[in-house]
Amino acid sequence: MSEGSDDGRRAPPALDQFGMPIKGGEGPARRRVRRSSGGGSSSGEAVSGTSLAPEAREQDAVQQTVVVGVFTAMLIGITVFQKIGLGPSGAIIPVILPIALIALTIGVLFARPVFRPERAMLYFAVVVTSALSTVLFTSAFSLSSIGLYFLLYLPFLVAFDTTPETHRRCLTLFSNLMLIFAAIVWLQHAIQFSVGWQYWPNLDKLVPDSYLVPEFLYIQPIQYGMKYMKPSGITFLEVSFISQFITLALIVELLFLQRMVRAMFFGATLFATFAGTGLVLLLVALPIVFTRMNVRTFVTVLATAFIALFVALQLQWFDMVADRMGEFDKQGTSGSSRFIEPLDRVRRALLDPSAVYSGVGPGQIERGGNIFWWPIVKAIVEYGLVQGLLLYAFLLFSMFDRTPSRQFAIILILWYSFEGTLLTPLNPIALVMLSSMFILREAPKPRRSHGGAAAVAPAAA
């Protein structure tokens, strides 16, 4: 037996770098320590890692719970308190904004925020160019308007490291709450068909005017001159908003949660609102949603859509809303003010060469007359073409920055662009809550051990 062999009965002496025996040393034990320090954890490190792993997992669980809490606070603010505002008359700010800012601040302090320098640089570019354009090239502007503009889009800078489980949990909360509001829609119908819509809980009568967000049509008839009203879910600003949120809940079910019974209930409730904006959003979103569906779900949705169309025809649903389809070519109508006049306003603004870098000033675009300005229209007209494009570059990057779903991000951007407004907190806060605040944690990649076998890397704490 050679001196360097180890037959389990005695340990040969360890050798130093010159090949001389080390007094009192035992080779295998020391060689094991050296191999551990070079390729893995030593015995002491392994014990320490084992004791810390549960603590790290517990800390991560707490941080994910905080993310859910932030989402819940924003969700309640954007739905239950949607109609409530604070501030002096003529400058009422919806409580959605302070609730979102406070919730996101708590999230930054107690969760795991992720700093994205690209978002910060784009936001800085929007702020600087818009401020310079206002100060240097406009003769009149609203200081409160520009201040609200900068503050309202600040939350897009905040994002959290989020697990797929946490993201799914948040979307489930959104669907569950909208299920309650969908039930309220049917309850409102039951009340008005039995004793009359006058017995609906009416926030316009229950809450003082100084705490209500103004300039929205809270209660409106299904058809002009009709005695039945469109249900707005009690707490929503108007029926168009609850129809849009029900549509978003329906899309969440189709894209993520795959609960077809609930999806069909949301679809039926969407028809029951008698609002066209939610239906338009659904029609635009369906081709995008279909790209993520399996064959079985696609066939189910398609069959349900045909049944819904048949029922709608039997109930003369289209006759009740058909007058909206002819509004696009009639000046002053809702259809024209939503889709025709915004495009014409941008065209007229860009006839002036200075509109590339400056606008008419914050808060100076025409108001009243049932005019509905798209966010990009208001940004370009008030601040300039470059500033408007920078805003959208910032929004698009934030929405697609490691987003949980590109399809859902596209749908949200389309919804914001054509059914949202620049300074109504409801729309940008919804984008933050449903997409940009989530930086989805990447799945751990497998790594190979020294022996050649694949080993799975531990998940990030």
Disulfide bonds with the S-S distance in Angstrom:
none
